[in-house]
Amino acid sequence: MSLTNTVVRRPTTIIIIYILLTVLALVVYPNLSVELFPEMDLPMVIVYSSYRGASPETMESRVTKLIESAVSNVGGIKQVSSTSSEGLSMVMLEFAYGTDLDKASQSINDNISLYTDVFPEDATKPTIFKLNTNMMPIMNIALRGSNGQDANELRAVLEDMVQSRLERVAGVSSTSINGGQDAFVQVAIDQNRLEAYGLTLSQVAYTLNPQNYQIGAGTLIEGDLSYLLRTDAQFSSIEEIEDAMVVSYPKYDAKGTIIGSNVVRLKDVATVSYAYRDATSQVYINGESGVYLSINKESDANSVQVAKRVKEVIEDLNKELPKGMSLEVIVDTTEMVESTINTVYESLLYGVVLVMVVLFIFLRSIKSTLIIGISIPVSMLLTVLVMFFMGYTLNLMTLTGLILGLGMTVDGSIVILENIFRYRERGAKLHAAAILGTKEMIVSITASILTTVCVFVPMVLLRSNLEMLGEILTPMAATIIISLLASLVVAVTLIPVLTSSYVKLYTRKQKPLKLRLLRYIDDKAEAAFEALDRGYKRTLALLLDYKWLTLVLVVLIMVLTFQAYQAMHQSLYPTMSETSVSLSVTLPQGTTLATTESLLLDLQDKAEQDIKGYKDITVTAGGGGMFGNGGTNAGSLQISLLDEEGADTMLIVQEKLRRYFDLYPAASFSFSQVSMGLGNLNPVDVAVKSDNLELAVQTADQIRDLIAANLSGVTEARTDFSKGLPELRITIDRERAYAYNLTMQSIASEISNSVNGITATQLKDNGTDTDVVVLLDKADRSSEPDLKRIFIRNSFGEKISLDNLATIQRSTGPVAINRENEMRTVHVIGGLAPSYAASQAEADIKALLAKELPLTDEVFIEYGGDFADMTAMFSQVGLILVLAIVLVFGVMASLFESFKNPFIVLLSMPLMMVGVVGIYLITGETFSLISAIGIVILSGIVVNNGIVLIEYINLLRKRGLPIRSACIEAGGNRLKPILMTSLTTIFGMIPLAFFGGQGAEQIQPIGQTIIGGMAISTLMTIFFTPVLYALFNKDKQKKDVERIENYLQEV
């Protein structure tokens, strides 16, 4: 007994199974995590090392090159790049996607350990860590004070009351505070007093820790009790620190006899007070000095759920904070996640509604529409259930997969339902119609679904070739495969059960409409479809009579289409809009924090006046950077936008801010993404490589100036090379130092301790430890002559001034040195205006440099950014497309048991490009890599109609019809199912393709490509595929006629 017979005869069992699976899916659905993009591991490993006081050249030669040599034989490395700056070395290793980073990290560690003896003794052991997508904070939370509290006081409250509470929230990995400074106990030494008492600063500092001591001294048994002994001599107040003894001198009487001692206390040489660290950064929130706390989530945590938990804790904290203080979320990237996901949900819902409307128009039956309407949510819920067990999240890509699958999941159900209905029109009973109608089409819909599945198999298998795009597309492809297979199961099991037992199908003859108005509308609709059928058959007959002319016209259309495609500009990815704008500003090295702060506040004032619909503007001046390589010369302006009518969008805000860039000629600007998206941060990237760093820098500057002057479509053109930092270089006379029995380290340490300060000990107060920092008074460390008065004590107790040991020169400090694949490199980077495609920018830049910039043999140029990625990625997509076509051909060849018929379908496949090119020309959108992915998906969809049509032509020919009649009759018979399946796919895509909303721009090209390609491909299938069939089966037609004539003669 066949599967169809079984399910039709066991309807209750089938319905119960589907009810159980549907209920289970509804139960697990709320437990699916929600993210903007799927979780992924970035194939990047960073090896970081520091070597205090080493110049970039020293770091490059003694640390960076050693690390590069050590990791050179680690497998899977695509590129090695490094940055050597003062005291810091950072080597970045890029691996192929799919590499096991745990094993790679272990291999790196093993190789570096072999070089341990070669590294400088003072250099830190190289640290290895992996990059991940969770390094970006998901939220910024500001602490506001209405009682005039300054940023330092607000920071103290954040540290004491807020930070630890938020770090305990499930899913939060770490927090960091920006703005304000940490409090410490400042011991400001007076240089004159030091000289008067014959002391050095280090000598004073080293006397404090031994006088701040606590130690267990064992136990004492007295009678029946055992006492713990604890010596407690810790500082408990500022006064105790002030009274600490620094040194004592013998006190003599007139006869020279020692009668006591003169104690020099700390307060005799210094002023002790609470203070705040020197500001290296400053935060302003809406123009007021403030602080904010950034939240980072754990790698496996759901960002939306983490944000909700954090907001719940914030509500509790606001009740506990001191009066006048409150916490407020100023940046929440999860709001964009929720907004984007909700928009995609709306697209899905509208798509379902449009599909149902299309079906009702064609079927003109509430029951038939209801049957398909039931199959849609059942297929989707089965997909969600499988996604849950496979560990997938609900994100932009998996929901896009559901939308893409929406139109395709009903195809099988439509074909089977329509065929069952035809059997009912012929008079077959309910069960017989369900069984025969399903059996007749089960092979063709299985083949059509398998052809669609086939295009996603290479996409999954070769996902590492597509790098990040492959990692993001894999969940989408898996979702579509699951939904298609689920829809196949639903089509061959649930549809026949519903039509035969629960939502019974009746024709208009069996149950005519009772209302006269409805009967009139139905008759008119039927007449319209019959007229459409007759018109189609007449047109198809005409095309079959002029087959070669039809072929010539189609070829001419294809030639024009591919010429238009060649003229189209291309980009890597569409720009994704966000709910915030982040602008980075960099001033020349050595710029003070006050200057940076002034520029940013001035820019903020202009933004407040010009921008419509913003929520908050956060200014951050200065900052430490990820590896301590930030500085007071850099800052950022972050603008949170309102999602309301009339508010400026991200692109409008960026354009408004660009108008002011020329007002600050010393600064360089760049926009960055707040949330993770597809694409490069710097679409324009021209790498200038040379062993001669000065020549590379000079060439890069020329390229930057040429681009800025001639190509307005390239925004924020700049280089990644930093000018040297102004410095006072202290050159120690070694011979004089040796003569005084001093080491270089002792001299350098005394200078550092005097200016930067030295943490001598800690003060315990109310359960908190506060650093006690000893340094020169600010008045004694504010000029070059002050440095010369610093004294160093040698092992003989002698004090020698720095003026006797060294010379001080003003100069420019060393710069950071970037290397790629062991060659010095300077990058010219920039963004692209929305209307300026990457392919156009590449051509313009190459033409400009070829004309204006002659190069020597010492320097050469490589194009990176979107230019390089487009070349690599489009070729990989081309490979995937070829493999997909081969797999589709294999499935069709197995179905038809012929190489000729599948070839007919494949010949009609390129015709989809007419619609694809047409829709991009009409909308004015740029063809991107996502569009190319849409073509790959389309290649598996457009063949489905051809398969169903040719399968039916073959069926009619087996029944004895001549080839011309078979083509016309099959075309007329399959016209409605083909139009229904195509229109459901097209209308299901419309909301996503054109009304996707904010955040969904990067997947819209898939929908646009499918709509354009599907529309034209459907027309070509119903008109041109029969023509091709007739052309390729011309000889076979004569043999069939002869076979029929011989058979009739025998009879």
MIDOGU-940277 format. One record per residue (C-alpha): residue in one letter; x, y, z. Coordinates in steps of 0.05 Angstrom, whole numbers, plus 32768, in hexadecimal, padded with zeros to 4 digits. Example, Ala and Ser with C-alpha at 12.3 -4.5 7.8 and 13.67 -1.06 7.14 Angstrom:
2
a80F67FA6809C/s81117FEB808F/
REM end
This chain:
1051
m800080008000/s801B80447FEC/l8028807E801C/t7FEF80A67FFD/n7FBD806D8007/t7FD38065804F/v7FCC80AE8063/v7F8980B78041/r7F6D80798064/r7F8A808E80A9/p7F7580D780AD/t7F6C80D980F9/t7FB380BF8105/i7FD180F280D5/i7FAB812C80F4/i7FBF8117813B/i800881138127/y800581598109/i7FE181758146/l801681598175/l80508173814B/t802E81B88145/v802281BD8190/l806A81A8819E/a808381DE816E/l805882138190/v807581FE81D3/v80BF820281BD/y80B682418193/p80BC827381CD/n80FE825181E2/l8120826281A0/s8155829881A9/v814D82D98183/e818A82F98161/l819583298127/f81C682FA8105/p81DA82B28114/e821182A68146/m8254829A8125/d829E82938136/l82CA82C58112/p830882A180F8/m833782D48118/v836B82C7814D/i83948300816C/v83D882F7818D/y83E7833281BA/s8427834481DF/s844383818202/y848B8398820E/r848C83D68238/g84B48410821B/a84C583EE81D9/s84BF8417819A/p849583FE815F/e84D483EA813A/t84EC83C28176/m84A783A2817E/e84A783908134/s84ED83718133/r84EF83508178/v84A7833B8184/t847983418148/k84A6831E8115/l84B382E68147/i846882DA8151/e845D82DC8105/s849482A880FC/a8479827D8133/v843382798116/s8447827580CD/n843F822980CA/v83FC822680ED/g83CA820680BD/g838F822B809F/i83A9827280A4/k8391829F806C/q83B482DF8080/v83E282F980B5/s83E0834380C7/s840083688100/t840683AB8122/s844583BF8149/s843E83FE8173/e8463841981AF/g846683E081E1/l843083B881BE/s842F8380818A/m83EF8364816D/v83EF832D8139/m83AC831C8118/l83A482D880F8/e836A82CE80C8/f8356828580BC/a83288265808A/y82E0826180A0/g82D0821D80BE/t8315821880E0/d831481FB8126/l832E8238814C/d83398211818C/k836A81E3816A/a8389821E8144/s839382458185/q83B4820981A5/s83E282018169/i83F4824C816D/n8403824681B7/d842F820881AC/n8456822B8174/i8460826C819C/s8479824481D9/l84B4822D81AE/y84CA827681A8/t84C5828781F2/d8510828B81FC/v851882BB81C1/f84E582EF81D9/p8500832A8200/e8500831D824B/d84D6835A825A/a84A1834A8226/t8461832B823E/k845082E58229/p842582E881E9/t83DB82E381F9/i83AD82BE81C8/f836282CB81C2/k832C82C1818F/l82FE82F68172/n82B482EC8177/t827583128165/n8266832181AE/m829F835381B7/m826E838B81A6/p824483A381E0/i81F9839781DA/m81E583D18208/n81FE84138224/i81DE84298266/a81E78471827E/l81E5848782C7/r81C684CC82CC/g81C984FA8308/s819A85358314/n81BE85518352/g81FC856A8330/q8227852C8339/d8265852B830E/a827A84F182E2/n82AC84D78316/e827584D1834B/l824784AF8319/r827E847E8307/a8288846C8350/v823E845C8356/l824184318317/e827C840B8333/d826084028379/m821683F5836D/v820983E48325/q824283C08302/s82448381832C/r81F8837A832B/l81F6837D82DF/e8230834D82D7/r8209831982FF/v81D0831B82CC/a81CB82D982A6/g81EA82E08262/v8216831C8271/s825F830E8267/s827F8351827A/t8272839B8284/s829D83D8827B/i829484208294/n82A2845C8268/g82A884A28284/g82C184BC82C6/q830084A782E9/d831284778321/a832084958365/f836484898386/v838D84A483C0/q83BE84D583A3/v840184E083C6/a841A852083A3/i8465852783B2/d8483856C83B7/q84C6856B8391/n84E585A283BC/r84D6857C83FC/l84F2853C83DE/e8533856183D0/a853385808416/y852E853C8437/g855D851A8406/l852884E983ED/t851084CD83AB/l84C884C08397/s84D384758391/q84F2847483D6/v84B3849483F3/a8485846583CC/y84A9842583E3/t84A28437842C/l84568436842C/n844683EE841D/p846E83D18458/q844583FE8486/n840283E6846B/y8405839D8480/q83D98366849A/i83F0831F84A9/g83DA82E284D0/a840A82D18507/g83F2828C851B/t83C882798558/l83CC828485A3/i83AD825285D4/e839782718615/g837282418642/d833B821F861C/l833A825285E4/s8364825685A5/y836F829C8589/l838382AD8543/l83BB82E08541/r83B48317850D/t83E383528505/d83B8838A84EA/a83DF83C784D5/q83B883DD8497/f83A984248484/s836184368493/s836084818485/i838384B8845F/e839F84D284A1/e83C3849184B0/i83E48494846B/e83F984DC8477/d841A84C884BA/a8440848E849B/m848B849184A7/v84B5849B8469/v84FA849E848A/s851884AF84CD/y855A84D284DD/p858284CE851F/k85778507854F/y85B7851F8572/d85C3854985B0/a85FA857D85B6/k862D854785C7/g861C851F8589/t85F784E985AF/i85BA84CA858F/i857F84DC85B9/g854784C8858A/s853284CF8542/n851285008513/v84D984DE84ED/v84C884F784A7/r847F84E8849A/l845B84E48458/k843685258465/d84798548846B/v8489853C8421/a844585318401/t83FC85438400/v83CE85078408/s8386850C83EF/y835084E883C8/a835484F7837D/y833E84DC833A/r836A84C08304/d837F84EE82CB/a834784EC8298/t835784C3825A/s830F84C58243/q82D084EE824D/v828884DD823F/y824F850D8231/i820784F6822B/n81DA85298208/g820D855F8219/e8215854E8263/s8251852D8281/g823E84E68293/v8251849D8295/y8235845F8275/l823F8414827E/s824583E58242/i8229839E8244/n824983638220/k82248321821B/e823E82DA821E/s824A82B781DD/d820F828781E3/a81DE82B78203/n81A082D381E2/s81AC831E81DC/v8162833181DD/q81568308821D/v81968324823D/a817E836B822E/k813B835D824D/r815B8341828D/v818A837D8291/k814F83AD828B/e812B838982C3/v8168839182F0/i816D83DB82DC/e812683E582F5/d813983C88339/l817983F0833C/n81558431832E/k812F8427836E/e816F841D8396/l819B84548379/p81A88495839F/k817384CA8397/g817884EF8355/m819D84B88331/s8180848982FD/l8197845682C9/e8181845D8281/v818E84338244/i81AC8461820F/v81C1842C81DC/d819F83E981D4/t81B283C18196/t817E838D81A7/e814783C08197/m815E83BD814F/v815F83718153/e8118836F816C/s810283A5813A/t8122838080FF/i8107833C8115/n80C18359811F/t80C5837980DA/v80D7833580BC/y809D831680E3/e806F834980C4/s808B8339807F/l807D82F0808D/l803682FE80A3/y8027832C8068/g804682F8803B/v801682C38056/v7FDB82F1804B/l7FEF83028004/v7FFA82B87FF4/m7FB582A8800F/v7F9682DF7FE5/v7FB882C57FA6/l7FA0827E7FB4/f7F5982957FC0/i7F5782BB7F7E/f7F6E827E7F58/l7F4982487F7F/r7F0A82717F8E/s7EFC82427FC7/i7F0082508011/k7F0B8206801F/s7F4582007FEE/t7F6482408009/l7F5A82278050/i7F7E81E68040/i7FBB820B8026/g7FB4823C805F/i7FBA82028090/s7FF681E5806D/i801E82278072/p8021822D80BF/v802881E280C7/s806581E18099/m8083821D80BD/l807782008103/l809781BE80EE/t80D281E780D5/v80D7820D8117/l80D581CA813D/v811081AF8116/m813581F1811D/f812E81EC8168/f814D81A7816B/m818581BD813C/g819681F7816A/y8185822F8139/t816E82748151/l813882A18136/n816082D58111/l815F82FE80D1/m817982C580A7/t814E828B80C2/l810F82B780BE/t812382CA8077/g8127827F806A/l80E082778083/i80C982B08055/l80EE8293801A/g80D08250802A/l808A826E8030/g807B82717FE6/m80A082307FD8/t807F82088010/v803A82117FF2/d805081FD7FAC/g804A81B37FB9/s800881BB7FDD/i7FEC81E67FA5/v7FFF81B47F6F/i7FE281797F94/l7FA2819E7FA9/e7F9781B77F62/n7FA081717F46/i7F7081547F7A/f7F3E81897F66/r7F4481767F1C/y7F33812D7F2E/r7EF781467F55/e7EE1816D7F18/r7EE5812C7EF0/g7EB6810C7F21/a7EE780E57F4E/k7ED280D97F96/l7EF680FC7FD0/h7F2580C37FE4/a7F3380AE7F9C/a7F4180F67F87/a7F7081007FC3/i7F9780C07FB4/l7F9B80C87F68/g7FA881137F6A/t7FE0810B7F9C/k800080CD7F7B/e800180EE7F37/m8028812B7F4E/i8052810F7F87/v808E81017F5B/s808F81457F39/i8087816D7F7A/t80BC81437F9C/a80EB81517F62/s80DA819B7F62/i80E781A17FAD/l812881797FA7/t814081A77F70/t813581E27F9F/v815881BE7FD8/c819281AF7FAA/v81A581F87FA1/f81AF81FE7FEC/v81DB81C17FF3/p821981E17FD2/m820B82207FFA/v821181F8803B/l824B81CC8025/l82748208800C/r826182398042/s82A982428058/n82B9825C8012/l82868294801C/e82A782A6805F/m827982CE808C/l824182CE8059/g824382828058/e823E827E80A4/i820282AD80A2/l81E0828B8066/t81E682448081/p81AD824B80B4/m8182826A807E/a81918232804D/a818481FE8083/t8142821F8095/i812B821E804C/i813F81D58043/i811981C38083/s80DB81EA806E/l80DB81CC8027/l80E181858041/a80AB81948075/s807E81B0803E/l808981718014/v80738146804E/v80368173805A/a802481738010/v802381278008/t80048117804C/l7FDB81508069/i7FBD816C8028/p7F9D812A8011/v7F83811C8057/l7F638161805E/t7F44815F8018/s7F27811A8021/s7F0F811A8069/y7F0E815D808C/v7F0A8197805B/k7EE881728023/l7EEF818E7FDC/y7EB281977FB0/t7EAD81B47F6A/r7E7C81EA7F56/k7E5281B47F33/q7E5181887F71/k7E4181C27FA0/p7E2E82027F7B/l7E3182457F9E/k7DEE82597FBC/l7DF482A57FBB/r7DE782C17F76/l7E1A82F97F7D/l7E5182C87F91/r7E3D829A7F58/y7E4082D47F27/i7E8682E97F40/d7E9D82A17F3D/d7E8382977EF7/k7EA682D67EDF/a7EE782C17F00/e7EE1827C7EE1/a7ED4829C7E9D/a7F1182C97EA7/f7F3E828D7EB6/e7F2182677E7B/a7F2F82A37E4F/l7F7582A77E6B/d7F7E825D7E5B/r7F6482657E14/g7F8F82A27E08/y7FCC827E7E23/k7FC082417DF7/r7FB8826C7DB9/t7FF882927DC9/l801E82537DD8/a800582337D97/l801E82707D70/l8063826C7D92/l806682227D82/d805782307D39/y809182637D37/k80C2823E7D64/w810282587D45/l80EB82A07D44/t80D882997D8D/l811D827D7D9C/v813F82B77D79/l811682EA7D9F/v812682CA7DE2/v817082C77DD1/l816F83117DBE/i814D83217E00/m818382FA7E25/v81BB831E7E01/l819E83617E14/t8194834A7E5B/f81DC83347E64/q81F583757E45/a81CB839A7E78/y81E7836E7EB0/q822E837D7E9B/a821F83C87EA0/m820183C17EE6/h822B83D77F21/q823783A67F59/s824383AA7FA4/l825683777FD8/y821C83808008/p81E383B28010/t81EB83E48049/m81C583D18088/s81A2840C80AA/e81A6841080F6/t81838434812E/s81C284598141/v81FD847C811F/s824384758139/l827884A68122/s82C2849D8134/v82EF84DB8135/t833B84D98136/l83688515813F/p83B485188138/q83DD84F2816B/g83EB851B81A9/t83AA854281A6/t8392854F81ED/l835285338209/a8336857A8210/t8340858881C6/t8320854781B1/e82E7855381E1/s82DC859A81C6/l82D78582817E/l82A6854B818F/l827A857981B8/d827985AC817F/l82658575814F/q822F855E8180/d821285A58182/k820C85A58136/a81ED85608136/e81B98574816A/q81A385AE813E/d81A3858880FC/i818A8542810B/k814085328111/g812884FB813E/y816184E5816A/k815C84C781B0/d81A184D181CE/i81E584EB81B8/t822184CD81DD/v826684EC81D6/t82A384C481EC/a82E484EA81E9/g832484C081F1/g832684778204/g8355843E8211/g8347841581D2/m834483CA81D1/f838E83C081DE/g839F840181FF/n83AE842081BC/g8378845681C1/g8388849C81D7/t836F84E181E7/n837084F3819D/a833584C5818C/g82EC84C6819C/s82A684B48184/l826184D1817B/q8228849F8182/i81E184B5816F/s81A5848A8182/l816D84958150/l81228491815A/d80FA84618130/e80C0848F811F/e80A384B380E4/g80CA84F280D1/a810984DD80F5/d814B84DD80CE/t8165849A80B8/m81AB848180C2/l81C18494807C/i81A384DA8082/v81C684E680C4/q820884CF80A7/e820084FE806C/k81EF8539809A/l822C852B80C5/r825A85298088/r824985718079/y8271858680B6/f82B0855C80AB/d82D385938083/l82CD85C180C0/y8300859580E4/p833A858B80B3/a8368856C80E7/a8337853480F7/s832784F480D2/f82E184D680D6/s82C3849180CB/f827F847280D6/s827A842D80F5/q824383FA8101/v822783F18147/s820A83AC8139/m822883738111/g8215837180C8/l823083588086/g8266837F8063/n82A883A18070/l82AE83DC80A0/n82D983FC806A/p82BE83EA8024/v82F784108004/d833B83F38017/v837A83FF7FEE/a83B783DD800D/v83FB83FD7FFF/k843483CD800D/s847E83DA8010/d84BA83CA803A/n84C78415803A/l8495842E806D/e84A08477805C/l8492846B8013/a845384428023/v8439847A804F/q844784AF801A/t842584867FE4/a83E984788011/d83E184C2801F/q83E284D27FD4/i83AD849D7FC7/r838284B98000/d838785007FE5/l837884EA7F9D/i833984C37FB3/a832184FC7FE0/a832A852F7FA9/n830D85087F6E/l82DC84D47F87/s82A384F27FB0/g828284AE7FB4/v82B984967FE3/t82AA84B08028/e82DB84BD8062/a831A84AB803A/r835484A2806B/t83918478807A/d839C844980B5/f83E1846580C2/s83E984908101/k841A84C88104/g844E84C8813B/l843D84DD8181/p8461851D819B/e8491850881D2/l84C9851E81FF/r850084EB81F2/i852E84DF822E/t857184C58217/i859A84A88250/d85E684AF8250/r85F984678260/e864184778274/r862A84AB82A7/a85F5847C82C1/y8629844482C9/a8657847582ED/y862084828320/n861184378325/l85CB843F8307/t85A6841182D8/m857A8427829E/q853F840682C0/s8547842C8301/i854A846E82DC/a850E846082B0/s84E5844682EB/e84F384848314/i84DB84B182DB/s849D848682D0/n848D8485831B/s849584D08321/v846884E282E5/n843784A882DE/g843784968328/i84438455834C/t840E842E8372/a842F842783B6/t83F8840483DD/q83AD840383E8/l837E84248419/k834583F88433/d830884208443/n82C18405844B/g82D283C48429/t82F183E483EB/d833A83E783D7/t8353842A83BD/d83978431839C/v83C9845E83BE/v83F1847E8385/v843284A48391/l844784D7835D/l8463851D8357/d843585578363/k841785708322/a843F85B28328/d847F8589832A/r8471856082EB/s8455859282BA/s849385A88292/e84D5858F8277/p850085B082AE/d84D6858982E2/l84EF854882C3/k8537855C82CC/r852C85658317/i8518851C8320/f854C84F7834B/i856184AF8349/r8582848C8385/n85B9845A8378/s85CF841F83A2/f85FF844B83CA/g85C6847883E0/e85DC84B183B3/k85A884DD8390/i85B584EF8348/s8589851E8320/l856F850B82DB/d8590854982C0/n85D4852882CE/l85C284E882AC/a859984F7826D/t858685298238/i853F85398224/q852B854581DC/r84E9855681BC/s84D785288182/t84A085008161/g849584BC817F/p8492847B8158/v84558466812F/a84308424812C/i844A83F580F6/n841783CA80D1/r842C838A80AD/e8405835A8081/n84248317806E/e84668332808A/m846783728060/r845C83B98079/t841883D28063/v83F184148065/h83A684128054/v837E84498032/i8337843D804A/g82F3845D8042/g82A88453803C/l827984568001/a823E84847FF5/p81FB845E7FEF/s81F6846A7FA4/y823E84587F95/a8248840E7F87/a828883EA7F9A/s829583D37F52/q8290841A7F39/a82BE84337F71/e82F183FE7F61/a82F284107F17/d82F7845B7F27/i832F84527F5A/k835884267F2C/a835084577EF2/l836184927F1F/l83A184727F3B/a83B784597EF7/k83B284A07EDD/e83CB84C97F17/l83FA849D7F40/p8439847F7F21/l845584487F4E/t849D84327F59/d84B583EB7F5F/e84BB83F37FAA/v847183F97FB6/f843483D47F9D/i83E983D97FA8/e83B583A57FBA/y836983B07FBA/g834583967FF7/g830283A58018/d82C4839A7FED/f82EF83997FAD/a831483597FC0/d82D983387FE2/m82AC83437FA6/t82DD83207F78/a82E582E57FA7/m829D82DF7FBD/f827C82E67F79/s82A882AF7F5D/q829582827F98/v824B82907F8D/g8256827F7F43/l8274823C7F58/i8239822E7F86/l820982407F4D/v822B820F7F1E/l822981D77F52/a81E081E77F60/i81CF81E27F16/v81F3819F7F10/l81CC81837F4C/v818B819E7F30/f819A817E7EED/g81A8813C7F10/v8165813D7F34/m8140814E7EF4/a816581197ECB/s815180E57EFF/l810980FC7EFD/f810280FD7EB1/e813280C37EA5/s814D80EF7E6E/f818681207E62/k815F81477E2D/n8123815F7E57/p814D81797E91/f8177819E7E5F/i813881C07E45/v812981D97E8B/l817181F07E96/l817082177E54/s8135823F7E6E/m8159824E7EB0/p818482897E97/l814382AC7E83/m813982BD7ECC/m817182F17EC3/v8142831B7E9A/g811783267ED7/v8152832D7F07/v817483637EDD/g813183847ED0/i811D838C7F18/y816183AB7F2B/l815C83DB7EF1/i811583EE7F05/t812483F77F50/g816884167F46/e818683E87F7B/t81CE83CF7F75/f81DB83877F65/s81FF83687FA1/l821B83267FB9/i81D8831A7FDC/s81B683227F98/a81E482ED7F7D/i81CF82BE7FB6/g818782CD7FA0/i819982B57F5A/v81B482747F77/i817382697F9D/l814B827D7F60/s816D82487F36/g814D82137F60/i810882337F5F/v80FF82457F16/v810881FE7EFE/n80CD81E57F27/n809881FE7EF7/g80BF81E37EBD/i80C3819E7EDE/v8078819C7EEB/l806981B47EA4/i809881837E80/e8082814A7EAD/y803A81567E97/i804E815D7E4E/n807081197E52/l803280FC7E74/l800581157E3C/r803480FB7E07/k803280B67E28/r7FE680BA7E20/g7FF080C37DD5/l7FEB810E7DC9/p8018812D7D93/i805081597DAD/r802F819B7D98/s7FEC81897DB8/a800F816E7DF6/c803581AF7DFF/i7FF681D97DF7/e7FCA81AC7E22/a7FFF81A57E59/g800A81F07E59/g7FC181FE7E61/n7FB881C87E96/r7FF481E07EC0/l7FE8822A7EB5/k7FC182377EF5/p7FEF820D7F23/i802D822F7F05/l800F82747F0E/m7FF982647F54/t803C82497F6B/s806282827F4A/l803482B97F65/t8035829C7FAB/t8081829D7FAA/i808282E47F8E/f804D83017FBC/g806B82DD7FF8/m80AC83027FE9/i809083487FDD/p808C835F8026/l80D4834B8034/a80F083637FF1/f80D283A97FF3/f80B983B68039/g80ED83928063/g80FA83CF808F/q813683E380B8/g816C83AE80BF/a815083808089/e817283A4804F/q81A98371804A/i817983388039/q8148835F800E/p816F83527FCD/i815F83087FD4/g811583177FD2/q811C834A7F99/t814583197F70/i811382E17F79/i80D7830E7F68/g80F783287F28/g811382E67F12/m80D482BF7F24/a80A582EE7EFF/i80CA82EA7EBC/s80DD82A17EC5/t8094828E7ECE/l808282B07E8D/m80BC828F7E6A/t80AA824B7E86/i8062824B7E6F/f807282677E2A/f80BA82547E18/t80C582117E3A/p809081EE7E0E/v80B2820D7DD1/l80F581F17DE7/y80D581AE7DF5/a80B881AD7DAF/l80FC81C07D91/f8123818A7DB6/n80EF81547DAC/k80E081607D62/d80FB811E7D49/k80DB80F87D82/q809781147D6E/k809A80F27D2A/k80AD80AF7D4A/d807280B67D7A/v804280C37D41/e805C80877D1A/r8057805C7D59/i800E80717D63/e7FFC80647D1A/n801C801F7D1B/y7FF7800F7D5B/l7FB480247D3C/q7FC27FF97CFE/e7FD07FBD7D2A/v7F8F7FC87D50/
REM end
